[in-house]
Structures are given as C-alpha cells and as structure tokens.
C-alpha cells in the first residue's frame, strides 16, 4: 500500500488503558491520515496451536496503538474516524478462553485454532473458508477522567467489536479531552455479529485512518456511517438495555436531521431500521441500529 504522506504509528507505541494522562505518540492536524500498526488482541502471545489462552496478564491484552493528539479537537466536538484501508497479516487465531464467552460455563477448556489467510479467505479448516472482512474492534478516545481498560466499550468507544466498522465506514466518536487522544487496535480478519465465543479471527494489521475534527456534530456515544447506512450504537448491562439506548439515539437523529416528529421517527424505525447485535461478550453487550439511507428521497 502506498502511504503517500500519511503519518505512521508503530505497534511499539500502544496503551492498554484509555486515560487523559497518556502522552501522545504523534500530533496531527485535522484531516491528516495515519497508518496505525496494530498488534492482535492477544498482544502477539498466540502464534501456534499449542499456545493456549491461559494465564494471561489481563492488564496487557487488547493493546490500542496510539494515542494520537488531533490538533483542534476540544471537549464537545466529534472526531470523525475515516477508515481508509486495512492490511492484515498472513495468519490470525481464534481461541476459547476459560470463563469468557457467551456460553462460558459450557466450554471450560482452553482451545486455540491458528487460521491462515489466503486469497482473501480465512482458512478455518480444509472444509471451511471464511471470506475476510477486516475491521478494528477497538476505536477509542480518552475519557474525561479516570483510567479505563480498553476491553470494555463505553461512551468513548473502546472494544466495540462491531463489524460495521470496516473500510469505507466513518466512525464518529465524542471528544472528551483536548486533542481527543485517539487509538485503535483489536483487528479482526472476520467476525460474526455477537462474537459469541469471545474472540474472532484476531490478527496483526495496519489500519489507515483519516482523522477529522467536526465542530458542529454533537453526540453522546459513537455512531457509524457508510455510503449506504447510518448507525447508532450503544452498550448496557443487558442486550435489552443497549438496544433501547441505540433506538432512542436513532429516533433523536431522525428528529434532528430529517425533521420527523418523535412519533414518525419511532414508527419509521419499526418499518425500516434493523437492530443488530455487535457483541455479547465484553461485559456490556453492544447493539447497533442500522438505517438504510436509500429510503430518503
């Protein structure tokens, strides 16, 4: 890939917590492009089938490359994260971690599968080849206060594990501190909605992103947009909680951006919006509301 004038952040420069006191490893202007070298979520500890996901230092997994300080970003702004390209490594892994996953009590033993990438497909086995659709599971800015691990999705982003965040998507993140302090990681070569066993095809990658400060868009939580869809997203103690928050955000967006009444917006969501599970495993499950833009003339 031709990076042109893109900045680059090495995978040596990572954080494991979102914190407003993390020193930036790079400063960029709004509109500039950065290539982020990302370690896999296991922090490169799973390299062969005999490497089992046990005895992890939980403080040293799910690294996010960065943080990057974006000049001009102030609390209350929105950071537009334009995902331009994702180049993945030659192999990834999928694991079952004891005590983790949607059916954790039914799968108590550790398990590892090394998954080669060949000709645009993930070779799960000789009989099963999965088309790749890479995306970063973690997109994060610094919270206003405190130090928070990158594993749990919150209003500042984090481990959202939404396969909607692929090449061509704009991820909107609310800004809480000066410069935003943006980081990215946890790239998946492919993932089903839900990520039910707790891991997808975890893989090293380079993610090329354009960072743009938006002074007019005001949001409480991340949102996503592609050429075809607009999406709100949320997390909660339960999937039901998350779905209701994402739905309310979509209703508010329709009122503000399309001039609908609240009743019209609610009814339109029932007619045209898909509620999709992003992940079920990261303590607070995530849901996204997906609106097709083609319905608007």
N, C-alpha and C positions, 0 to 999 in steps of 0.2 A: 504494500500500500504506500502511495506517495503522500507523506505527511505534509508536504509543502512547507508553510511557515508555522505549522502547528507546534505549540509547546509540547513538552513531554515530561511526564512524571514517572519515575522509576518505581518498580514494585518493592524497592528497598524502603520507600517512603510510605509507610502505612500507619493507620491508627486502628485501635480496637475499641475505642470509645469515642462517642461524639461529645465534644467538650469545647466551650468557647475559649478555653485557655490553650488549646492545641496550637502550636506555632505553625503558620502556613509554610508549605514547602515550595510554593510558587504563588506569584501575584500576576493576575491577568486583567486586561481591560474587558469590559462588556463587549460581547461579540467575537471574542477570540476563541480559538479552537485548541483543545488539549488532548493529547493521546495519553491515556492512563494505562500503565502496565499493571495488571491485576493478578494477584495470587488467587488460587482457588479457596473456597471457604474453609477447607481443612488446613490452610496455611502450608500447603505442599507436604503434608505428612503422610498422605495416602498416595503411593506411587506404584504399588504392585499388589497383587491379590492377597498376599499374606499380611499386608498392612491392615490391621483391623481397627475400627473406630472405637478404641477403648483408651481409658486413662488420658483423655485429652486435658490439656490445660484450657479450661473454658474461657480464660481471660486472653487466650492467644489464638482464637479462631474467628472466622468471618472478618478478615482484615479488609479495611477500606483504604484504597490508595488516595493519598492527599494528606491534609486538606489543602484546597486551593482557595486563595483570597481573591474575590472578584471585586475590582475597584468600582465604587459607586453603589454597591449593594448595601442597603440600610434596613434596619428592622421595619417590618410592614410592607416591604417590597416583595416581589415574586421573582425567583430565579428560574429562568427558562433553561432547561437541560435538553438540548437538541442532540439526540443520539444519531450520529452520522455513520458509524461503521463499527463492527465488532469482528475482530480476527481471533479465532480460538486456537488452542494448542492441538497437538496431534492425538492426545488421549485425555480422557476425564475419568471420573469414578462416580459410582453410586453406592451408598452404604446404608445399612440399617444400624442405628445406634441404640444400644440398650437403654430403655427408659425414655426414648424420644420417638415421636411419630404419632399418627392419628390412632393406630391400633397398638400402641407400645406394649401393653400387657400381653398381647398375643404373639409378640415377636421379641422374646427376651435375649436372644443370642446375637452377637455382632456378626455382620456379614459385609463383604466387600466384593464389588464387581468392577474391574478395570474395563473401560469402554473406549476402544479406538475410534477415531474419527477418520472416515474415508469417503471421498467423493460426495461430500455434503450429507453424509449419513453417520449416525452413531451406531456402531456395531455392538448391540446389546448381547447378541449371540449369533451363531451361524444362521438361525432361522428368523431372527428379529433384528431389523434395521430401521432405526428411527430417523426421519428427516430432521436435520438440525434446525433450530430456530433460536439462536443465541440471544441472551439478554442479561443485563446485570441485575441480580436480585437485590442488591443494596445500592441505593442512591440516597445520600444523606447530607444534611447541613447541620451546623451546630445549634443546639438548643440555647435558649436564653440564659439558662443557669443549670448547674449540676453537670455530672459526668454520667453518661448513659452508654451502655454497651451497644454495639452495632447490630446485635442479634434480634432485638425487639423493634417492630415497626411502631412509630409514633407520629405525631403531627409534623415532625421534622424529617420524615421519611424513614430511612433505616432499611431493615431487612424485609422489604415489601413483598419480594418473591412473586411479582406479577409479570407473567409472560407477555403482557401487553406492552411492556417497556423495551421494545426491540428497535431495530434500526428503522428510522423514519418517525418514531414517536417523539413528541415533546413532553417531557415530564416537568410539571410546574411544582416548585417547592416554595413554601412560605419562608421568608428570611427572618431570622430572629436576632442575629448579631451582625455587626458591621463586617462586610466582606463575605458574608454567608458561610465561609469555611466548608466548601463542598468536597465530598469524597465519594468514591464508587468502588464496588467490588462484588464478590459472590456471583461471578458469571456462571450461567448455566448454558450448556450446549442445547439442551432441550428440557422441558418440564411440562407435566400435565397440570391443569388447574387443580389446586389443592396441595400439591407436593406431599402426598399423603404419608410416605414413609419417613419424611423429614429431610430427605436430600433429593436433588435432581441429578443431572449429569454435571457434576462440579468440575470446573476446568479453569486453567490459567487462560488469560486472554489479554488482548489490547483493545480498549474501548475508546473510540474517538468521539469527543463531545464538544459542541459549541455552547458556551455559557453566555447567556444574555440577561441583563437586569431589566425587569419590567416594573416600572414605577406606578402603573395605573391598575394592574390586576391585583386584587386583594383576596387572599384565600386563607382559610384556617388550616387546611390539610392539603396533601398532594392531590394533583389532578393530572390526567393524561390526555393527549390529543394526537390523533393521526389524521391523514387526509380523509379518512372515512368515518372516524368515530370521535366523539368527545366522551370522556370518562371521569367520574368522580370515584373516590376510593376512601375507605375508612377501615378502622380496626376496633375491636371491642372485646369485652370479656367473653362474649359468645358470638357465634356467627350471626345470630339474630340481631344483636346489638350493632354489629358492624354494618349489616345490611340496611338497617334503619337510618344510620348516620349517613351512609353513602346515598341513600334515596333522598333524604332531606336536602343534602348538598346539591343533588341533581335538580330537585324542584326549585331550589333557590337560584341555581344557574339559569334555568329556563325562564324564571320570572325576570331576572336581571338582564339577561342577554337576548331573550326572544320576546319579551313583553307579554308573556302569558299571565293570566290570573293564577292564583295558587291552586284553584280547583282544576283549571285547564292543565296546569303543569302536572299535577298528581295523576289526572286521567291519562295524559299523554304518556307518562312513564309506564302506566299499566298497559298501554297499547303498543308501545314501541321500544321500551328500554329493557335490556337483558341484565339481570342481576347475576354476576358470575363470581364464584369463589376464586380468590387468588391463592391463598394458602390457609391451611388448617392447623399448622404445627408450631408456629412461632409464638407460643404463649397467648398472644392476642390474634385470633384469626382475622383474615383480611377478605374484604368483599369489594368488588368494583361494579358500578352501574355504568352500562355501556349504551350510549345513544348514537344511532346512525345519523350522520349529518345529511344524508341524502333525502331525508323526509322534508327538509326545509327548501321551499322554492324561492 
